[in-house]
Amino acid sequence: MGTDTGAEADAGTGRDTGMGRDTDADADAVTVSYAKGWDADERRAFGPLTRAEAEERDGAGEPYVVLHRVPGRAVPSEVHLIAWRDRFVGQRVHDELGRRTHDVDLRLLEDDRLFLRQYVERRYASPEQPDLAPDAWRLTVDLLPGRGGRRVLEERGRDGGSSHTLADVPEERRWYDRCGFGVRAAGPSRPSDGPEPDDATAGEPASAGGEEPASLWRPPTPLRMELPAADLFRPGNPFPVEPWEGTRTAAPRHVAMVRIPTGRLAVSDPHDRKPRELTERVPPGEYALEAAVVIGEGEYYGDRFPVTEEPAVRLLIRDEPAVTWELALSGDEDARLLLDGHAYGFGTDGATGAFADAAAWETLSGKVRRFYEAQDDTSSCEYLDEGHLRAVDEATGSCLVSFRTGGDGTWPVWLGRSATGELVSVLVVTSYL
């Protein structure tokens, strides 16, 4: 297969409208058809569309796929998922054996231009190596606008070690014209005598429709709040927490009041020199920090005992129920760039977070560091209870209150909104539930 092997140098972006495209294929022999979706497990189209139907979905922003077929191959040489409403275009390239060799993730960040968010290339050592073999050679390039990027090379596959370097991809190879993708795209991969607007995509092996398969290729979705988070702070709700039995919520525990006189809220590791200040502002004021409480029973060799967990903390902005949740953003973070299941959050290598006024962060975090450096220096911080400290900036009245997380890593921060869209709480799930 004659794929563009320039990936090692510059993310492998090929000609303007086809990263990783099979350049050996005769453009005149390529046929194009359309469908509602692509079944990744079965490697076939789902719900064939006429060109007119594809154009209708394109105009409405509804997802559909464009399939590029080469004679003699059972699997399309390329599949493009077009989802303008989700601001996403995905490309998958298959070799002559139907194995995925390239995955391209493009994001519509401007009205007429797509940004190359991620590029993945795979090389198979032999015809016997299966599709997506974990030991296949793999290159992954991740890019963000206005920044460098990361290049990860796994020459022996997923478990064979990797090298991480900066991805030196020039600006002109990060951006692609929107007009080069979808049913309206013009180019050599589209046959000059392609289907007329009312012609069916005859001959395309496809599932006729019906219930969508679970393995249907879908646009990437950032991490969502899947827990009934509001129920955590209402007593009497069953809430399973392994390995305990009969767990249910109890009344939330009041931890402390947090004063945010500037309305600039930071949720960050209290040891950080620079905080993760949220883009969302809160009304200047003082707010209750509460811990969700879950109680139940444990058992050990026949002995039963009560257990208590505190799986989340929230800063209560308004005493109203949160009916929707969204990721809290900071700085130049852009939710449109998140990969599937990913989230922004604050990082910690000490299993600790804190709520504080960002304007007084330097003073407040300095007090926390002195508390630990001087071995529990109570002149700098007030010890509230296990896992919680409070530091106060006497000049402004701003304060910081810390909390524990279930471990190191990145912890998302969630904004809870009322039925009218008002911010009512800022929440961190602190356990691996």
N, C-alpha and C positions, 0 to 999 in steps of 0.2 A: 504494500500500500504506500502510495507516495505522499504521505502527509508532510506538512511543513515542519521540518526538524529544527527550525530556528528557535524552538521553545526554550532551549537551555540558555540562549543569549538574551532573548527579549520577550519572553512569555509566549512565544510561538504564534503571535498574531500574524495571520496570513494576509491575503488581500482584503480590501476594505470591508467587504461584507461576508467574510467567511473564515474565521479563525479555525485553524486545524482542518480545513476542507481538503477532501481528496483531490489533489491537483492533477492526478493521473487520469481521472474520469473524463471521458469525452463529453464536453458540455452539451453537444447536440444530442447525446444519447440519454441525458438525464431527463426524467419525467417528474413532474410536480403534481402532488395531489394534497387534499386537505381533509382534516378530521377534527372532531371535537376534542380529542385527547389522544394520549399515547400510553398504552399499558406497558409499563416498564418490565414487569415480570414475564409477560407473554411475548413482548417485543412485537406488538402489532398495534395498529391504529384502532381507536374506539370511536364509533359514531361518524361514518364518512360524511363529508360535506361536499356540495357543489361549490364551485368558485364563488357564485353569487352569495351563497350562505356564509362562506368564509369572509367575504367582504363585509357582510352585514355584522358578523361578530367582531370583525376588526374595528368597524366604526363605532360599535357599542362598547368596546373595551373588554369584551368577553374572551376568555382564553380559547385558543384553538391551536392546532399544530399544522405545520407545513412539512410535507414529507418529500424528500428527494430520493428518487430511485434510479439505480443503475441496472441495466439488463443483466440477468444471471445471478442476482443476489436476492436472497430471501428476505433480508432485513434492509430497510432503507439506508443509504449511505449517510444521510443526515436527517435528523429530526429537529425542527425548530419549534419551541413552545413560545407562542406570542400571547402576552397578557398585558395589554396596555393599561388596563385599569389598575393592575398591580405594579405597574411601572417596571416590568420584567420581560426580558427575552432570554431564553435558554437555548443552547445548541448542544446537540449530542451527535458525535460522528462515530460511525461503526466501520470496522474493517470488513473484508470480504467474507469473514466467518461470522459476522454479526456481533463481534465484540466491541464494546465501547472503548474508543481510543482517545477521545477528547470530550471534555465537558466545559462549556463556556457559560458564564453568568454575566449578563449585561443588565444595567439598571438605567432606567429613563430618568435622569436627574435634571435634564433640560427638555423643553418642549420638542426639540428636533435632534437631540443628541443622546446617545447611550454611552454609559461609562463601563469599562471592563472591570468588573468587581473581582471575579475569580476565573482562573484558567487552570484546568487539570488535564494533563496528558499521561496516557498509559502506553507502555510498550510491552508486548508479550514475547517471551523467549522462544516459544515454539507454537505450532498449530494446536498442540494438545492442551496448552494452558487455557483454562476456562475464562469466560467473561468475568471481568472485575476480580481476577485472581488476587488474593491478598499479597502474594509474593511477586506480583508484576512490578516492573520498573514504573515509578510514578513521580511526576513533577507537579507541584502545586504552587501557583503564584497568586497571592492576595494583594490587592491594590486598594488604596483609598485616595480620593481626590486631593490634590495639593500636597501629597506626602510621597515618601519613597514607596515602600512595599516590601513584602516578605516572599522569599523563594525557598521552598522546601523540596529537597531532592531525596527520594528514597530509592536507591538503586537496586536494593534487594527486597523492596516491598515494605509493607506496613510494619513488620516485626524485625526488619533487618538493619535498623539504624537509619539515621537521616542527617543531612547537613542543612543548616539554616543560614541563608545569606540575604543581603538586601537585593531587591528586585529592581534592576536598573532598566525601567521601561520608559522610553521617551513619551512625552505628552501626546504626540500625534498618534501613538499606538494604544492610547488609553481610551480614546473617544471615537465613536462611530456614528454615522448619520442614521437617523431613524428610518429614512426612506429606503435604506438598504435591507429592511427586514419586513417579513409579513407578506400577505397576499398581494399587496400593491408594489412589492419590490421589483425593480427591473435589474436584469443582469444576466450573464451567460448561463446561470444555473436554472433559469426559467425558460422553457422552450418557446421559440417564437410562434409555434403553432399549438400552444397549450390549450387546455380546455376552454371552450367558450363559456360565457357567464352562466348558461343554464345547463351545461353538460354535467352529468354525474361523474365522479371520480371512479369510473369503471375499472375493474381489474385490481383495485387496491385491497389486499387482504385486510379485513377489518371486522371487528365486532359491530353488529348492526346498531347496537344501542342498548336500551334497557338500563338496569342498575349499573352505576359507575363502579368499575373494579377498584378494590382497595389499593392496588398498585398503580393507579393512574398518576402520571407525572403531573404535579401541581406546582404553581409558583411558590417560592420559599415564603415561609411564615415565621416571623420572629417569635421568640418565646412569649407565651400568653399566660395570664393568671388562670390556672385551671382549678385551683383550690377554691372552695367556698369561703373566701377570706373573711368576709363580713361575719359569717357564722362563728368564726373562731373567737370573736369578742362578745358573743351572746351566750349566756349559760344554758346548759341543758341540751346542746346539740351533739348527737353521736359524731365522733371524729376519730376514725381509726388511726392509731399510731403503733406501728410494729416495734417490739414483739408483745406489747401489752394487750390486755383484754378489757373489754367493756369501757373503752376510753370515751370520754365525753367532755365537752367544754364546761368550764366553771366561770365564775365572774372574772373579768380581767383584773390584773393586779396593777395598781397605780405605782409607778416607779418614781417619777419626779416631775416637776414643772420645768419646761425648757423655754427660756426667754429669747425671742428672736426680734430685737428692736428694729432691725433694718429690713426685715422681711426676706433677707437673703439666706436661704436655708442650705446648709451643707450636710450631706450624709456621707461619711467617710471614715476610714481608719483613723482613730484619734492620734496615732503616731505620725501620720502623713505631714510632711512639711507644707504641701499645698493641698487644699481640700478638693473634693469633688462637689462643687457648688451646683445645685440644681438650676436649670433654666427657669422652671416654674417658681414664681414668687409667692410667698404667703403674706397675708396681712400682718404688719408688725404687731407683736403681742406675745403672750405667754401661753404655752400649750402643754397639755398633759401628755406625758410619755407613758404608754400602757403596754403591759406584756400580756399576750394571750395565755390562758392557763387551760391545760388539758389534764384531767385526772383519770385514773383507772387502777387496774390491779396487775401485778406481776406474780409469776410463780417460779419457784426454784426448788427442785426436788421435793415437791409436795407442800412446801411452805409458801403461803400467799402473803403478799404485802402491798400496801398502797404505793402508787407511783404518781408523780407530778411532772409534767413537761411544760415548757414555755416555748412554743414553736414559732412565735412571731412577735414583733414589737410594732407599735404604730404611734405616730404623733397625731393626736386628735385635733384637727383644725376646726371642725364644726361637729356638733352632736347630732349628726344625721347619718343614715345608713348609706354606705357606698354601694352603688348598683353597677358601676363599671370600673374597670381597672386598666391602666395604661402604664407603660414603662416611663420612668422619670429620666429625662435627658439632661445632659450637662455640656456646656461649651459648644464645640462644633460637632457633637454627635448627631448622626442623621439616621433615623430609624429606617429609611429607604435602603440603607446599605447593609443592614443586618442579614446574615446568612440564616438558613432555615434552622429554627430552634435556638438561635443565639439571642443574647441580650447584653445591654450595657449594664454596668453596675460599678460599685466601689470594690477595689481590690484590697485584700488584707493577707499578710503572712503571720498575723498574730491572733486570728480568729476573733477579731474585735471590730466593732463599728461604733459610730457616734452620731448624734444629732447636735447641731450647733449653728450659731449665727456665723455665716461665712466671713463677715466683716471683721470679726474678732478672733478668727481662727488661729492666727500666729500666736497670740497671747494664750489662748485656751489650750491649744495642743502642746505648747511649751510647758504649761503646768502639768499636763498629763505625763509628758516625758520625764519631768523632774520628779514626779510622784514615784515612778518606777525606778529611776536611776538612784534616788535617795532611799529606796526601799520603804515604800509606804509613807512618804512625806505628807502628812495631813495638813501642813501649812499651805500646800499648793492645790490639793484636791480633797473633796469630801468623799469618803467611802460610804456608799449608800447601802449596798448589800452585795452578795456574791455576783460578780459580773457587771456591776454598775458603779461608775464614778461620776462625780459632778465637779466641774471646774467653773469658776465665775470670774469674769473680767470686771473688777470693781469700778473701772472708769466708765463703762457703758452699761453695766448690768447684764450683758450678754452671758450666756452660759452654754456649756457643753455637757451632755450626759451620754455616757458610753453604754454599750450592750455587747453581749457575747454572740458570736455566730457558731454554727456547728462545725466550723473548720476554716482552713485557709482557702483562698481562691477569690472569685468574683461573685458578689452578691447583688442581685438586682434590687432596685428600689421601685416601688409601685405607688402610683397616684390613684387614690380612690375618689370617684366623683359621684355626686348625687344625681337624681333623676333630671335635674335642671342643668347639670354640667358643672356645678360648683365643686371646688376642691374641698373634700371633707376629711381626708386622712392621708398620711404618707406612711407607707408600710414596708417592712423588710421581713420576709420569711427567713427565719434564722436556723431552721432545721432542714435536714434532707427528708422531706415527707414524700 
